[in-house]
Amino acid sequence: MKSNRKTITSMNEFLNPICTVDTKGDGICTETTPGNESIPGARRLAGAIASQCRGQMLLLGKYPREVGECLRKRKGISLHQPSPYSAATQAIDIPAMSASAIAADLRSSGQTGYETVLVTGVLEYLNDSAIVDFLQNAWKQLSCSGRLIVCIPNQDCINGHGQLQSFDRKKLRRLLKFFGRPKMVTNQPYKWLVMYVDTQTQISRSTRERYRVIAGFCRGSVIELGCGTGALTETISTRNPQIIGVDMNRSKIDKARLSYPHINFIQNDILDLNLASQRFDTVVLAEVLEHVPAGIGSRILKKAWSLVSDGGRFLISVPNEDCVPHPNHLCAFNRDSLSELLCPFGQPVLISEQPYKYLLMYVDRTIQEI
């Protein structure tokens, strides 16, 4: 028997197919569009989603009528959705999409920098690799202060036709942790699960202030060693766009590249870093030394100093020793011990010493040393 299954290769084709639905359970299917069909609890779901949306918004996927209505009525939201796939004339069984088709369609959308991207009625129909590619490409559509919202049927729902995946809160959280710290919006048993992740990781006021201070003391070309997920690198780049971030952790570099594509990030061990003869006007080493044994720390300092250009600056930040002990910290520093470490390179200058927070110093490399 010939199958009426239609292979979907385009995101626009996937987002708004015309579907046949057995609405009364009598075996007779009626034609509806996902943007118009209503579902139980849709108003509650719509309110929960809308409460987390803001600004320019991109909607990717199928959604109940109430969600669309609520978003369009909500002040402060400008809703954009790819053109519906209106050429379908038959029932469509949604298979796993091609990851390359997802990427191509998002790249050709003509606009990025959305403050909110809502993904709904999509992930449950994709295989594992396609889910990752879909979310990464959706993430790229966000602004530097944007929010990705994911809405999926809860695991204990009855699987829909063609559904490949089921999710509970743990599985969705693991999936979204790549992008940041997922937060729950609603977890309705037998109904819906909604979480969001912000592109700008929530950091404390004192950390934001420290980042601004560090950025203010950078000049010229900059390299940050041990950049992690790139939050400090991005802050520095607003003043010094000629910047490179380096970290040995692959997952952190992947996230940094995804969050800040305009910055050059390198995945490499600091000690094995080979940049030929390249030197930098500012070398930043922030919150690194406390994570390594003293002997390794000394080698890292020498490597960092070798990257400082003639007349350049070496800037270093560490937690103050009176901070609450951290399980991942191997060394503690105070003003005297940090100065002693930096003295072989020149005259350390104290920028800031905040009890129970951090120490920040720099050493300038004089022209006579070269």
N, C-alpha and C positions, 0 to 999 in steps of 0.2 A: 504494500500500500504506500502510495506516495505521501511523504510527510509535508505538512504545511508550515514547518518550522522555518523561520526566516533568519538568516545570519545578519547580525547587526555589526557594522564596521565603523560607524560614525557616532560621535557623542550626540549630535543633534537628533539623529535617528533614534537613539536610545532614550533621550530625555522625555519626550512626549509622544510615545507611540499611541495609536488608537488600539484599544484592547477590547476584546469581547468578554463580558462578565455575566456569569449566571447569577442574577440578582435575587431570584426567588427560590432557587434550589429545585426548579422543575425541569432542568435540562435545557431550557431555552435561554440562549445568550443574547444579551442586548449590548449595543455598541456604546461605549462611553470613553471619555478621555480622562486620564488621571488627574488633570488639573481641575476637573469638575466633579469628580465623585466624592461623596461624603463617607466618612468612616466613624464608628463609635468613638466617643471621647475626643473628636477632632477639635472642638472648641477649646477644651482644656489644653490640648497639645499646642494649638495655635498660640494661645496666650503665653505658654511657657517658652516657646521658641521666640516669639516676638519680643519678649522681655529682655532677651540677650542680643538682639540685633541692633545695628546702628549704622548710620551713614549710607554711603554707596554700597549696595548689596548685590551679590551674584547668587542666583538660585540654581543649583545643579540637581536635577532629578525630578521624580514624580512626587506630587504632594496633594493632600486633600483640599477641597475648595475653601474650607474655613481658614486654612493656613495662608493661602494666597490673599484672601479678603482681609484678614487681620494685618498682614504685613503691609498691604497697600494703604490701609487706613491709618497705620501708625505714623505719628509725626516723627520727622528726623530720619526716615528711611526712604531711599530712592532705589527701587527694585529693578534689577535687570535680569532677564532670562533669555537664554539662546532661543532662536526661532523654533517654533514647534515643528515636529516632523509631521507634516500634513498630507504627505503623499501616500500614506499607508491605507490600504483598502481591505486588509485582512487581519485576522488575529495574529499577534506576534508573541512568540515564546522567547523571553529574554535570556540569551546565553551569556557566557562570560565575554566581555568585550576585549578587543585588541588593545593592549597597552599603548602601542604606537599611535592608534587612532585617537585614543583619549588625549595623548600629548599633542598631537597635531591639531585637534579641534580647539583645545584650550589655547595653544599658541596663536591660532588664527582668529581668536575672538576679538582682537583689536583693542583690548583694554585690560589693564591690570591696575593694581593699587586699590582694590576694593577694601572697605573697612569690615565687611562681613561676607563670608562665603558659607552658604548653607547647602549641605549635602544630605539629601533625603530620598529614599526609595531607590538607592543605587547599590550600596555595598553588599547587600544580601544576595545580589545577582552576579557578583564577580568572584573569580577564584582568588587565591591568596596573593599571587604576584600582581594581578590586575588591581587589587585593592590598594596595595602599596603605591603603585604607579599613579593611580587615580588621585589618591590623597596628596601625594607629593606635587602633582601638577595643579591640583586645586589650591594647595598652600602657596604656590608661586604667584597666584592671582591676588594675594593679599598685600596690603600696604604694610609698612614697618610697624604699624600699631593696629593690625587687623585681628580678626577673630574667625576661626574655623569652627562651624557648628555641624555636628553629625547627628542625624536622627535615623534610627533603625527600629524595626520591630523587636520587642523583647524576646529572649530565647524561648520563653514558654508560650509564645504565640504559635498558632498553627501555621506551618510553612506555606507560603504562597506558591503558585504555579511557577516552576522554573527557578525557584530560590536555591542557591548553592550554599549559603552560609546562614548560621544562626549565631547570635551574639548575646552574651550576658555582660554585666558591667565590668567584670574582670578582663574579659577578652577585648572589649572596646577600649578600656583604659590602657592595656598593654599596647594596643595598636597606636593610640594617640600619644603615648609617652615619648615617642620619637621626636615629636614636635615641641613638647613642653610639658607643662603640668595640667593634665586634663581636669576639668571641673564638671560635676554633675549638674544638670539642669532639671531633669525629671527621670524617674525610674518607675514606670507604671507596670506592675505585674500583668501579664497577658496582653499588654498593649505596646507601650513605647519606651525607648531608652534614648535619652538625648544628653550629649556632653559637648563641651567646647574647649578649645585651646587658643590662647592668645599668642600672637607672634612675638610680642614683647614680654619676655618672662618677667613676672612680678618680682621686683627686687626691693630691698628695704630702702628707706630714705637715706640712711647713712651710706649705703653702697652706691646709690645714685650720686650722692654728693662726692664720694671718693672718685668715682669715674670722671665727674666734671673737673675735679682738681687735677687729676692725672692728665686729662686731655689739655688742660690749660698750660701745663709745663712741657708738652710735646712741641716739637718744631721740625719743619722740613719733612724728609722721608722718615717713616716710622716702621719698625717691626715689633710686634708683640709676641713674646715667647711664652708658650703655655696659655694660649688664648681661650681655651675651652670652647664654648658655643658662640663666642664672638660678641658678647654684649659690650664689653669694654672696647674692643676693636671698633665696633660700629660707632660708639660715642666719640672716640678719637677721630674717626674718619670724617665727622662733620666739620672738624677744624683742619685736619690734615688728610686729604683724600688719597695721598700717596702712601698707602699703608699695606703691610702684609701681616697676616696672622698665622702662627705656627702652633700646632699641638700634635701630640703623638696618638691621641685617642681618635680612632676612625669615626665612631658614631658622633662624637662632638663636632668634628670637622664637617661631617655630612650635614648636620643640622645647621652649622654656621653658614655653609655654602647655600643651603636652601633658604635661610632667613635673610642673608645679606649677600645676594648674588653679585653686587657691585664691588665686593671686596675680594682680594686674592688671598685664599686660605691654602695652607700647605700642611699635609699630614706627614709629620716627621718627628723623630726624637730630636730634642734640642742638641744633644751631644753629637749626633750624626748629621746635623744639618750642613749641607754643602751648597753654598750660594756663590761659589767661585771667589772672586775678589770683591764682591758687593759689600759696601758699608752703608750705614744708616745714620741720619742726623740724630735720631732718638731710638734707643732700644729700651723697651718696657718689659719688666719681669714682675708681674703682679700675682701675688698669692700662689707662688710655686715652691719656694724654698722650704716651707713648712711641711710639704708633702714628701720630701726626699731625705735620706740620711745626710748627715753633715758632710761626709766625703763627696758624695754626688753633688751636693749643693755647691761646694767649692769649685768643682769642675764646670758646673753650669754657669757660675759667675764668670769664670775665665772665658768660656765660650761666648757668653753674652758681650763681654767687654771687647772681644776680638771683632765684633760686628759694629762697634761704635766708630764713626768716621772722625776724621781730623776736626777738632772743635765740636764734636758731638756730645750727646748727653746719655747717660745710663740712669734710668729711673726704676726704682724698685719699691715694691709695696709688700708688707707682710702683716699678719695679725699681731696685735700687741700681746705680750706674754700673759697679761692678766685677763685675756678672753676666756670664756668658758671652754674647758678642754674639749677638743674635737677628736673623735675616734680615728680620723684619717690624718691627723697631724703628727709628724714624727719629731719636729723641732719647734722650739719656742724662742722668740726674740724680744729683746727690749731695746731701748735706744742705744745703750752702750755696746751690746753684742752685735747689733746690725752695723753700727759705725766701725767696729773693729773688723768686720768682714769686708767692708768697702774701702778701708784705708789704703790697702795696697794699690788701689786703682787711682787714688786721688783724694781730694778733700771732700768728705761727705757733707751734704747740706740737708738739714732737716726741713721738710716741707710741712709735715703735720704729724703730731703725736696725740692720738685720741685714746685715752684710757678705756680699756675694755672693748676697743674697736680695732684700730690699725695704726701702723707706722708707715710713713712715706718719706723716702729720701732720694736724692739724686747725686751723681758725680759727673762733672763735666771733664771731658778729655781735652787737655790743652794742646795747642799746635806743636809745642816743643817736644811732646812725647813721641810724635810720629817720626 
